[in-house]
Amino acid sequence: MNPDMAENRLRDCGPCTICCRFFAVPETGKPTNQWCEHCTDLGCAVHTTRPQSCRNFQCFWLLEPQMPEELRPDLCGVVVSFNEEHTSVVIHVDPDRPDALAEEPGSWWMEPLLNAYDPVCLVCGDDKMVVRRETQD
């Protein structure tokens, strides 16, 4: 996954707006886990003038065109993105679907992410956890 690919997306969000709920938008004062006031059934009403923090967000599903449609975040209940430093990844699980990471298709994410990144951070609502790869002694 290349963190510099955000503007070179090969797909678009379609009807997915789940990131508009999970993430804080400091420029507007929108807190985490609340829907953005600009989110509509058709997507972002201010997409062309959206805040920089929204522009900076990098959804793995958008960045990787070979990802199957069922891994689109609104369908599987899981959003994967880089942390702020781009040194690891964060898996955001929809708090309305807390088992999404344990069930198909969302469960697909954990193994490849742990193989590529260490640590992996999990967030579900206000709950946060860091997961590390098992090491062989």
C-alpha positions in Angstrom: 0.0 0.0 0.0 1.5 3.3 -1.1 0.5 6.3 1.1 1.2 8.7 -1.7 -1.5 7.2 -4.0 -4.5 9.2 -2.6 -4.9 11.5 -5.5 -4.3 8.6 -8.0 -7.4 6.6 -7.0 -8.7 4.2 -9.6 -12.1 3.9 -8.1 -14.5 6.2 -6.2 -16.4 5.9 -2.9 -19.8 5.2 -4.6 -22.5 5.1 -2.0 -20.0 4.6 0.9 -19.8 7.5 3.3 -18.8 5.6 6.5 -15.6 7.6 6.9 -17.9 10.7 7.2 -19.0 9.2 10.5 -15.9 7.6 12.1 -13.4 10.4 11.8 -13.1 13.8 13.5 -12.8 16.8 11.2 -10.9 19.5 13.2 -11.6 22.2 10.6 -15.4 22.0 11.3 -15.3 20.7 14.9 -17.0 17.4 13.9 -16.1 14.8 16.6 -15.4 11.2 15.9 -18.4 8.7 15.6 -20.9 11.3 14.6 -22.2 11.9 11.1 -20.8 14.9 9.3 -23.4 17.6 8.6 -22.4 17.6 4.9 -23.0 13.9 4.4 -26.0 13.1 2.2 -27.5 10.0 0.6 -25.5 11.0 -2.5 -22.2 11.5 -0.7 -20.4 14.6 0.5 -22.3 17.8 -0.3 -19.1 19.8 -0.1 -16.7 17.3 -1.8 -15.0 19.8 -4.1 -14.3 22.2 -1.1 -14.0 19.6 1.6 -11.6 20.3 4.5 -8.0 19.2 4.2 -8.3 16.5 6.8 -11.0 14.9 4.6 -8.7 15.3 1.6 -5.8 13.6 3.5 -7.9 10.6 4.5 -6.7 7.4 2.7 -9.1 4.5 2.6 -7.3 1.3 1.6 -10.3 0.0 -0.3 -10.1 3.1 -2.5 -6.4 2.9 -3.0 -6.3 -0.8 -4.0 -8.4 -1.4 -7.1 -8.0 -5.2 -6.8 -9.9 -5.2 -3.5 -13.3 -6.9 -4.1 -16.5 -4.9 -3.8 -17.6 -6.8 -0.7 -14.7 -5.2 1.2 -16.0 -1.7 0.5 -16.2 -0.2 4.1 -20.0 0.3 4.2 -20.6 -3.3 3.1 -18.1 -5.0 5.4 -18.3 -2.6 8.4 -14.5 -2.1 8.4 -12.5 0.9 7.2 -8.7 0.5 7.0 -6.4 3.6 6.8 -2.9 4.7 7.6 -2.1 6.2 10.9 -1.1 9.9 10.9 2.6 9.1 10.5 2.0 6.4 7.8 4.0 3.9 9.9 1.2 1.6 10.6 -2.5 1.1 9.9 -5.7 1.6 11.8 -8.7 -0.7 11.4 -11.9 1.1 12.2 -14.8 -1.2 13.0 -18.4 0.1 12.7 -19.7 0.4 16.3 -23.1 -0.6 15.0 -21.5 -3.8 13.7 -18.9 -4.6 16.4 -18.4 -8.2 15.1 -17.6 -7.0 11.6 -13.9 -7.8 11.9 -14.7 -11.3 13.2 -17.1 -12.2 10.4 -16.7 -12.5 6.6 -15.9 -10.5 4.6 -14.4 -8.1 7.2 -12.3 -10.8 8.8 -10.2 -10.9 5.6 -8.3 -7.8 6.7 -6.5 -8.9 9.8 -4.0 -11.4 8.5 -2.6 -9.5 5.5 -2.4 -6.3 7.6 -0.5 -8.0 10.4 1.9 -9.5 7.8 2.6 -6.1 6.3 2.4 -3.7 9.3 3.3 -4.0 13.0 1.5 -2.8 15.0 -2.1 -2.7 13.7 -4.4 -0.5 15.7 -8.1 -1.4 16.1 -10.8 1.1 16.9 -14.5 0.4 17.5 -16.3 3.4 18.9 -14.5 4.5 22.0 -12.6 1.2 22.3 -9.0 1.0 21.1 -6.5 -1.8 21.0 -3.1 -2.4 19.5 -2.4 -5.8 17.9 1.1 -7.0 17.2 2.4 -9.9 15.1 3.3 -13.0 17.1 7.0 -13.6 17.2 8.7 -16.9 17.1 11.2 -17.4 19.9 
